Amino acid sequence: MFRRNKIYSIDRKAANEALQNVFAACEQTPNTQSLDVLLFKNIANTTLVKLGKWLSVALLVLIMLCPLVFYIAGKQPEDVRGKTDIKVTEHHIDEADQCFVMTLSGDDIYYEGIYAKKEDGSVIYPLSVEPDGTVRFHFESGTLNIYIPDTEGGIVQAVLSK
């Protein structure tokens, strides 16, 4: 039903003689390179093409898988993401000292990393941090974004506006 292509084989010496006879029959100058050199060049060229093809296929697969890496990295368990026990338990503005005073509660607060940003983007650091969790920032007016980091890399942001 289906015919297979026949694969012919011939030894190299007979193939070289046949090639030379074809050149002579077509009145062309005979080949100066031996058939072995021509075969070696052909194998070298096809090997380079095959290698390039497989490298391009591998790179295409890697490019197609790149979004998967970001998807997996963004999927964290729900009980880990956004869980922090940092709370602002009390806050007020001390008009006499022109500062904002807040008291923080939580086990994993990184007090040395607390900072705030003004509306113009300048960063200010607390005037004082007391052991009971009281933090004081110099504040006169405007908006202040206060960043309170924890020891696990999370950050709680509080916004103060007057």
C-alpha positions in Angstrom: 0.0 0.0 0.0 2.7 2.5 1.0 6.0 2.6 -0.9 9.1 3.3 1.0 11.8 5.4 -0.5 14.7 3.2 -1.3 18.0 4.2 0.3 20.9 3.6 -2.0 24.4 3.0 -0.8 27.6 3.2 -2.7 31.2 3.1 -1.6 33.1 6.4 -1.7 35.5 5.4 -4.4 32.7 4.5 -6.9 30.8 7.7 -5.9 33.9 9.8 -6.6 34.3 8.1 -10.0 30.6 8.7 -10.8 31.0 12.4 -9.9 34.0 12.8 -12.1 32.2 11.0 -15.0 29.2 13.4 -14.6 31.5 16.4 -14.8 33.2 14.9 -17.9 29.8 14.1 -19.6 28.7 17.7 -19.0 32.0 19.0 -20.3 32.8 20.7 -17.1 36.1 20.9 -15.4 36.6 18.0 -13.1 36.3 18.5 -9.3 39.6 19.3 -7.7 38.4 18.4 -4.2 37.9 14.8 -3.3 34.5 13.4 -2.4 35.7 12.9 1.2 36.4 16.6 1.6 33.0 17.5 0.1 31.2 15.0 2.4 33.0 16.4 5.4 32.1 20.0 4.5 28.5 18.9 4.0 28.4 17.2 7.4 30.0 20.2 9.1 27.4 22.6 7.5 24.4 20.5 8.3 25.7 20.0 11.9 25.9 23.7 12.4 22.4 24.2 11.0 21.0 21.4 13.2 22.7 22.9 16.3 21.3 26.3 15.5 17.8 24.9 15.0 17.9 23.1 18.4 19.3 26.1 20.2 16.5 28.3 18.7 13.9 25.7 19.8 15.4 25.6 23.3 15.4 29.4 23.6 11.8 29.6 22.3 10.7 27.2 25.0 12.6 29.2 27.7 11.0 32.4 26.4 7.5 30.8 26.5 8.2 29.6 30.1 9.4 33.0 31.5 5.9 34.2 32.4 5.4 31.0 34.4 8.3 32.0 36.7 6.6 35.3 37.6 3.3 33.5 38.1 4.8 31.0 40.5 6.8 33.7 42.3 3.6 35.8 42.8 1.6 32.9 44.2 2.3 32.8 47.9 0.1 31.0 50.4 -2.7 33.2 51.6 -1.8 32.8 55.2 1.7 34.2 54.6 0.9 37.2 52.4 -0.2 40.4 54.1 -0.1 38.9 57.6 1.5 41.3 60.1 0.7 42.0 63.7 2.0 45.6 63.6 -0.7 48.0 64.9 -0.8 51.7 65.8 -2.5 51.5 69.1 -2.4 55.3 69.9 -1.5 58.4 68.1 -1.7 62.2 68.6 0.0 65.4 67.5 2.0 67.2 70.2 1.5 70.9 69.4 4.1 72.0 71.9 7.0 70.0 70.3 5.6 70.1 66.8 5.8 66.4 66.4 3.5 63.4 65.7 3.6 60.7 68.4 2.4 57.2 67.8 2.5 54.0 69.9 3.1 50.8 68.0 2.4 47.2 69.1 3.6 44.0 67.6 6.3 41.4 68.1 8.4 41.8 64.9 8.7 45.5 64.4 12.0 46.7 63.0 12.3 50.0 64.9 15.6 51.0 63.3 14.0 50.9 59.8 11.1 53.2 60.5 11.0 56.3 58.3 8.6 58.8 56.7 8.4 60.6 53.4 7.0 64.1 53.0 5.0 65.3 50.0 8.1 66.6 48.3 9.7 63.1 48.5 12.3 64.0 51.2 12.8 61.3 53.8 12.7 62.0 57.5 13.6 59.7 60.4 12.0 59.5 63.8 13.2 62.0 66.5 13.0 59.3 69.1 12.0 55.6 69.4 11.3 54.5 72.9 11.3 50.9 74.2 7.6 50.9 74.9 6.9 51.4 71.1 6.5 55.2 71.1 7.8 56.8 68.0 8.0 60.6 67.4 8.3 62.4 64.1 8.8 66.1 63.5 5.5 67.3 61.8 4.1 70.7 61.2 1.6 70.4 58.4 1.0 68.6 55.0 1.0 64.9 54.4 3.4 62.4 55.8 3.7 58.7 54.7 5.1 56.7 57.5 6.7 53.3 56.7 7.0 50.7 59.5 8.9 47.6 58.5 8.9 44.3 60.2 11.8 41.8 60.6 10.4 39.5 57.8 10.5 42.2 55.1 6.9 43.4 55.2 6.0 47.1 55.5 3.0 48.8 57.1 2.3 52.2 55.7 0.4 54.9 57.7 -0.6 58.2 56.2 -0.8 61.3 58.3 -2.4 64.4 56.8 -3.1 67.8 58.4 
